[in-house]
Amino acid sequence: MDGGATSEKTASAIIGASGFVGSYILEEFVRRGAPVLALSRSPRQRAGVEWIGADLRKPDTLVLPPCCTLYGTADAVLLVHALCRLLESGAKRLVAFSSTSVLTKQDTEVGEERELIHQLAEAERRIVALCEQRHVGWTILRPTLIYAEGRDTNITPLSKLIRRFGFMPLVGGARGLRQPVHAEDLAIGAIAAAASQSAVNNFLYVAGG
């Protein structure tokens, strides 16, 4: 934890600050010189950042200083289990992440995938209910496939394969369509959503080109 960091009520808290999207949100707040709390399982040292070790699977161990906005970039299924404790920070705004899969994959033939989608949809429902009980304005972003150069496990391996062999293999007719969205674009969108009154209490779909 950085000794010079702030825990003022004006601070924003990023849950999953070392992840794809969370790290980009963190970078933007640091660039602006804005007060920020960063939460991840392994705390780090960063000037201007109060970094807190936090395991969402153990909500009783979470201690979050006062803050105004929560950015829940971690898995929504994990986030909802710890949300009651996180909202004790007094935050009045939450931007959380889900997936477009809650709609596009409802009828998937894969049983395991259907179960994951059911859990995600239930997590969304519970997040909304908890926020409304606490009078917290919520926004749930539903992105498509997320990528970040060199860090993701979908677009990056495919791009390496194409660069190596000069072609893209297609399996089973390749009828599935995807609109990958960059993690930095999602971070920019999340910060904009937190500041937008029209985004309050809304689901927003975020797709790439």
BALO-801695 format. One line per 4 residues: number of its first residue (from 1); for each residue x, z, y of C-alpha. Coordinates in steps of 0.05 Angstrom, whole numbers, plus 5000, padded with zeros to 4 digits. Last residue first. Layout:
// BALO-801695
NUM = X:Z:Y ~ ...
END
This chain:
// BALO-801695
209 = 4681:4300:4936 ~ 4683:4374:4922 ~ 4624:4419:4912 ~ 4596:4483:4943
205 = 4525:4504:4930 ~ 4499:4560:4973 ~ 4452:4615:4950 ~ 4422:4652:5010
201 = 4410:4722:5035 ~ 4451:4711:5098 ~ 4478:4640:5105 ~ 4438:4625:5167
197 = 4469:4685:5202 ~ 4538:4655:5194 ~ 4601:4697:5199 ~ 4606:4713:5124
193 = 4590:4641:5108 ~ 4648:4616:5150 ~ 4696:4663:5114 ~ 4669:4639:5046
189 = 4673:4566:5066 ~ 4746:4571:5087 ~ 4761:4606:5021 ~ 4723:4553:4982
185 = 4764:4499:5017 ~ 4827:4536:4997 ~ 4805:4539:4924 ~ 4796:4463:4922
181 = 4731:4436:4895 ~ 4724:4393:4832 ~ 4662:4349:4830 ~ 4649:4335:4757
177 = 4609:4284:4718 ~ 4599:4285:4643 ~ 4588:4217:4611 ~ 4659:4213:4582
173 = 4640:4164:4526 ~ 4659:4214:4472 ~ 4728:4228:4499 ~ 4764:4192:4556
169 = 4840:4192:4561 ~ 4868:4184:4632 ~ 4926:4135:4640 ~ 4998:4131:4665
165 = 5029:4172:4609 ~ 5067:4226:4648 ~ 5030:4224:4714 ~ 4963:4223:4678
161 = 4982:4283:4635 ~ 5007:4322:4694 ~ 4943:4307:4732 ~ 4902:4331:4672
157 = 4942:4396:4667 ~ 4931:4409:4742 ~ 4856:4393:4741 ~ 4837:4442:4686
153 = 4880:4505:4678 ~ 4889:4521:4752 ~ 4952:4545:4787 ~ 4997:4484:4798
149 = 4955:4455:4854 ~ 4891:4496:4863 ~ 4827:4478:4826 ~ 4755:4502:4822
145 = 4702:4465:4781 ~ 4636:4470:4818 ~ 4622:4524:4868 ~ 4560:4570:4872
141 = 4569:4614:4933 ~ 4526:4677:4935 ~ 4511:4704:5004 ~ 4488:4775:5015
137 = 4466:4817:5075 ~ 4467:4890:5056 ~ 4404:4931:5065 ~ 4425:4978:5008
133 = 4366:4960:4963 ~ 4373:4887:4984 ~ 4446:4888:4964 ~ 4432:4919:4896
129 = 4377:4869:4881 ~ 4418:4808:4901 ~ 4477:4831:4859 ~ 4431:4845:4801
125 = 4401:4775:4802 ~ 4469:4742:4807 ~ 4495:4784:4748 ~ 4434:4762:4707
121 = 4450:4689:4722 ~ 4523:4700:4701 ~ 4503:4735:4637 ~ 4454:4679:4619
117 = 4508:4627:4634 ~ 4556:4663:4588 ~ 4504:4666:4533 ~ 4489:4592:4540
113 = 4564:4578:4534 ~ 4568:4616:4469 ~ 4508:4578:4441 ~ 4536:4509:4457
109 = 4478:4460:4463 ~ 4476:4468:4539 ~ 4406:4473:4568 ~ 4423:4521:4625
105 = 4487:4483:4640 ~ 4471:4452:4708 ~ 4433:4511:4737 ~ 4476:4573:4724
101 = 4534:4524:4718 ~ 4535:4516:4794 ~ 4579:4577:4792 ~ 4582:4649:4819
97 = 4621:4676:4877 ~ 4604:4734:4924 ~ 4600:4741:5000 ~ 4576:4811:5018
93 = 4558:4839:5086 ~ 4538:4908:5110 ~ 4598:4945:5082 ~ 4591:5021:5083
89 = 4649:5032:5035 ~ 4598:5060:4986 ~ 4582:4987:4973 ~ 4643:4984:4927
85 = 4615:5038:4882 ~ 4548:5004:4874 ~ 4584:4938:4864 ~ 4628:4959:4805
81 = 4586:4931:4748 ~ 4564:4873:4792 ~ 4636:4850:4803 ~ 4652:4841:4730
77 = 4595:4793:4717 ~ 4608:4761:4785 ~ 4679:4743:4763 ~ 4725:4762:4822
73 = 4719:4730:4890 ~ 4675:4786:4918 ~ 4690:4782:4992 ~ 4664:4848:5021
69 = 4650:4855:5096 ~ 4649:4914:5144 ~ 4700:4962:5115 ~ 4708:5037:5104
65 = 4762:5054:5053 ~ 4750:5034:4979 ~ 4763:5084:4923 ~ 4751:5055:4855
61 = 4764:5100:4794 ~ 4690:5107:4776 ~ 4684:5031:4774 ~ 4730:5023:4714
57 = 4719:4951:4692 ~ 4727:4931:4764 ~ 4800:4953:4761 ~ 4828:4966:4831
53 = 4898:4977:4858 ~ 4892:4975:4933 ~ 4932:4933:4982 ~ 4927:4950:5056
49 = 4953:4886:5088 ~ 4992:4878:5153 ~ 5058:4870:5116 ~ 5048:4857:5042
45 = 5068:4900:4983 ~ 5028:4889:4920 ~ 4974:4924:4880 ~ 4963:4902:4807
41 = 4890:4903:4787 ~ 4870:4872:4852 ~ 4840:4893:4919 ~ 4863:4871:4988
37 = 4839:4906:5051 ~ 4843:4866:5115 ~ 4851:4877:5190 ~ 4857:4809:5226
33 = 4925:4782:5246 ~ 4895:4712:5244 ~ 4948:4687:5195 ~ 4939:4751:5153
29 = 4864:4738:5151 ~ 4875:4666:5129 ~ 4926:4685:5076 ~ 4877:4736:5047
25 = 4822:4684:5041 ~ 4872:4638:5005 ~ 4892:4693:4957 ~ 4820:4709:4942
21 = 4803:4638:4923 ~ 4853:4630:4866 ~ 4864:4703:4849 ~ 4911:4755:4880
17 = 4857:4782:4927 ~ 4807:4794:4872 ~ 4761:4836:4915 ~ 4777:4820:4987
13 = 4757:4874:5037 ~ 4744:4861:5110 ~ 4767:4910:5163 ~ 4723:4927:5224
9 = 4709:4997:5197 ~ 4782:5013:5206 ~ 4827:5020:5145 ~ 4889:4990:5177
5 = 4956:4974:5149 ~ 5022:5003:5175 ~ 5038:5041:5112 ~ 5028:4981:5067
1 = 5000:5000:5000
END
